[in-house]
Amino acid sequence: MNRVLVLLLVCLLVSCGEEQHDLTVKGHIDGLKKGTVYLKKVKDSTLINVDSLVISGNPNFELHSTLESPEVFFLFLDKNSKREDGISFFADKGITEINTSLKNFMYDAKITGSEQQKVMDDYKTMISRFNDRNLDLIKEKFDAQIAGDTTKLKSLEKQYSTILKRRYLFTVNFALNNKDSEVAPYLALTEIYNAKTSLLDTINVSLTDKVKASKYGKELQRFLDEIKAVEKE
């Protein structure tokens, strides 16, 4: 019996001695031998450093941060060159794992962790169709300008305007369908912030109480309050 009590006491002391973190970001960067990884987030419109780790030989990393509510973070890699590569991800309390490669740091990233990240991945997959079409239109517009084809240019401008409206409406509908996720107000603030106030207000009103009380829920409310105050002047 005494031995059991001693073991329990030892386990308790060990757990108490370990520093507890709201957020742990860990992973592996295949091919990386030397560099520095940074965990960053936006604070007061400025990207700030939260944690960092110098990599020397071991491509595994673990970074930490405090976290009050789900928030977008960025994992940056400095390969001792002028260029920094960054990966954005939606984090919640607990562990987020990011595995990628040195060669294609941003594009090979496999992110697992929060439910918000899953929702964001779904949005990015579907919105990529609009982005791909926009790229096609840009190329077509360039070719039309070179050829001096004003008729085609006007047609392409109308197509671009139509796609933009469809993209906005898709984002609004996506946010409404995910009103219980912190991704909804985040998309309103970052993807369609210049949409009609009525559309943003529709998203804001639909949010669950939990999401309204989150970081981006509060920011969306402040943003709308400022817009409405200006509109009244």
C-alpha positions in Angstrom: 0.0 0.0 0.0 2.8 2.4 0.9 4.5 1.6 -2.4 1.4 2.5 -4.3 1.1 5.8 -2.5 4.7 6.6 -3.2 4.2 5.9 -6.9 1.2 8.1 -7.0 3.0 10.9 -5.2 5.9 10.6 -7.7 3.6 10.8 -10.7 1.8 13.8 -9.2 5.1 15.6 -8.6 6.3 14.9 -12.2 3.1 16.1 -13.8 3.1 19.2 -11.7 6.7 19.9 -12.7 5.8 19.8 -16.4 4.8 23.1 -17.9 1.3 23.1 -19.3 0.6 24.8 -22.6 -2.7 25.8 -24.2 -1.4 25.1 -27.6 1.4 22.7 -28.8 2.4 22.7 -32.4 4.7 19.9 -33.4 5.8 18.2 -36.5 8.5 17.2 -39.0 10.1 19.0 -41.9 11.5 16.4 -44.2 15.0 17.3 -45.6 15.6 20.2 -43.1 19.0 20.1 -41.5 19.5 23.7 -40.5 17.2 26.6 -40.0 14.7 28.3 -37.6 11.0 27.6 -37.3 8.8 30.4 -35.9 5.3 30.2 -34.5 3.5 33.5 -35.2 0.1 35.2 -34.9 -1.5 38.5 -35.7 -1.9 41.0 -32.8 -3.1 44.5 -33.3 -2.7 44.1 -37.1 0.9 43.1 -36.7 2.4 39.6 -37.2 4.3 38.8 -34.0 6.6 36.0 -33.0 5.1 33.7 -30.3 7.8 30.9 -30.1 10.8 29.7 -32.1 13.2 26.8 -32.4 16.6 26.6 -34.0 16.9 23.4 -36.0 20.3 21.7 -36.2 20.2 18.2 -37.6 16.9 17.1 -36.1 14.0 18.0 -38.4 11.4 17.5 -35.7 10.0 20.6 -33.9 7.7 21.5 -31.0 6.4 25.0 -30.3 4.0 26.4 -27.8 1.6 29.3 -27.2 -1.1 30.5 -24.9 -4.6 30.4 -26.4 -7.9 31.8 -25.2 -10.1 30.8 -28.1 -9.5 29.2 -31.5 -7.2 31.4 -33.6 -5.2 31.4 -36.8 -1.5 30.9 -36.4 1.4 30.8 -38.8 4.4 28.5 -39.0 7.3 30.2 -40.7 10.6 28.6 -41.8 13.8 30.7 -42.0 16.3 28.7 -44.0 19.0 31.3 -43.4 18.1 33.0 -46.6 16.3 36.3 -47.5 13.0 34.4 -48.1 10.7 33.1 -45.4 8.0 30.5 -46.1 4.8 30.5 -44.1 2.0 28.0 -43.4 -1.3 29.3 -41.9 -3.5 27.0 -39.8 -6.5 27.3 -37.5 -5.6 26.2 -34.0 -7.6 25.3 -30.9 -6.4 24.2 -27.5 -4.4 21.0 -27.5 -2.0 19.6 -30.2 -1.7 20.6 -33.8 0.6 18.5 -35.9 2.2 19.9 -39.1 4.3 17.6 -41.4 5.9 19.0 -44.5 9.1 19.1 -46.5 11.9 21.6 -47.0 11.6 21.6 -50.8 7.8 22.5 -50.8 7.3 23.8 -47.3 4.0 25.5 -47.9 2.5 23.2 -50.4 3.4 19.8 -48.9 2.0 20.7 -45.5 -0.3 18.2 -43.9 -2.1 19.7 -40.9 -4.1 17.8 -38.3 -5.5 19.0 -35.0 -8.5 21.3 -34.6 -12.0 21.0 -35.9 -11.7 24.5 -37.2 -8.8 23.5 -39.4 -11.0 20.8 -41.0 -13.6 23.4 -41.8 -11.0 25.8 -43.2 -9.6 23.0 -45.4 -13.1 22.4 -46.8 -13.5 26.0 -47.6 -10.1 26.3 -49.3 -10.8 23.2 -51.4 -14.1 24.6 -52.7 -12.9 28.2 -53.1 -9.9 27.1 -55.1 -12.2 26.5 -58.1 -13.0 30.3 -58.1 -9.3 31.1 -57.7 -8.4 28.8 -60.6 -11.0 30.5 -62.9 -9.7 33.9 -61.9 -6.2 33.0 -62.9 -7.5 31.8 -66.3 -9.3 35.1 -66.7 -6.2 37.1 -65.9 -4.3 35.3 -68.7 -7.2 35.7 -71.1 -7.4 39.5 -70.3 -3.6 39.8 -70.9 -3.8 38.1 -74.2 -6.8 40.2 -75.2 -5.0 43.4 -74.3 -2.0 42.4 -76.4 -4.3 41.6 -79.3 -6.2 44.9 -78.8 -9.5 43.0 -78.6 -11.7 45.4 -76.7 -14.9 43.4 -77.3 -13.3 40.4 -75.6 -11.9 42.5 -72.8 -15.4 43.8 -72.0 -16.7 40.2 -72.0 -14.0 39.1 -69.6 -14.6 42.0 -67.3 -18.3 40.9 -67.0 -17.2 37.3 -66.3 -14.8 38.5 -63.6 -17.5 40.5 -61.9 -19.9 37.5 -62.0 -17.3 35.2 -60.5 -16.5 37.7 -57.8 -20.2 37.9 -56.8 -20.5 34.2 -56.8 -17.4 33.9 -54.7 -18.8 36.4 -52.2 -22.2 34.6 -52.0 -20.5 31.2 -51.7 -18.4 32.5 -48.7 -21.5 33.9 -47.1 -23.4 30.6 -47.5 -20.4 28.7 -46.2 -20.2 30.9 -43.1 -23.9 30.5 -42.5 -23.7 26.7 -42.8 -20.8 26.7 -40.3 -22.2 29.2 -37.9 -21.1 27.0 -35.0 -17.4 27.3 -36.1 -15.0 30.2 -35.4 -14.1 29.9 -39.1 -17.3 31.7 -40.0 -16.5 35.2 -38.4 -12.9 34.8 -39.6 -14.0 34.4 -43.2 -16.2 37.4 -42.8 -13.3 39.5 -41.6 -10.7 38.3 -44.1 -12.4 37.1 -47.3 -15.5 39.4 -47.6 -14.8 42.3 -45.3 -15.7 44.7 -48.1 -19.1 43.0 -48.9 -22.4 44.7 -48.2 -23.0 45.4 -44.5 -26.2 43.4 -44.7 -24.4 40.2 -45.7 -21.9 40.6 -42.9 -24.7 41.3 -40.5 -26.5 38.2 -41.6 -23.4 36.1 -40.7 -23.0 37.9 -37.4 -26.6 37.4 -36.3 -26.5 33.7 -37.2 -23.4 32.8 -35.1 -23.9 30.7 -32.0 -23.2 32.3 -28.6 -20.0 30.4 -28.2 -18.7 31.7 -31.5 -19.8 35.2 -30.8 -17.8 35.1 -27.6 -14.6 34.0 -29.4 -11.8 36.2 -30.7 -13.1 36.5 -34.2 -16.7 36.7 -33.1 -15.9 39.8 -31.0 -13.8 41.3 -33.8 -16.6 40.9 -36.3 -19.0 42.6 -33.9 -16.6 45.5 -33.4 -16.0 45.7 -37.2 -19.7 45.9 -37.9 -20.3 48.5 -35.1 -17.6 50.7 -36.7 -19.1 50.4 -40.2 -22.6 51.2 -39.0 -21.3 54.2 -37.1 -19.7 55.6 -40.2 -22.8 54.9 -42.3 -24.9 57.0 -39.9 -22.7 60.0 -40.3 
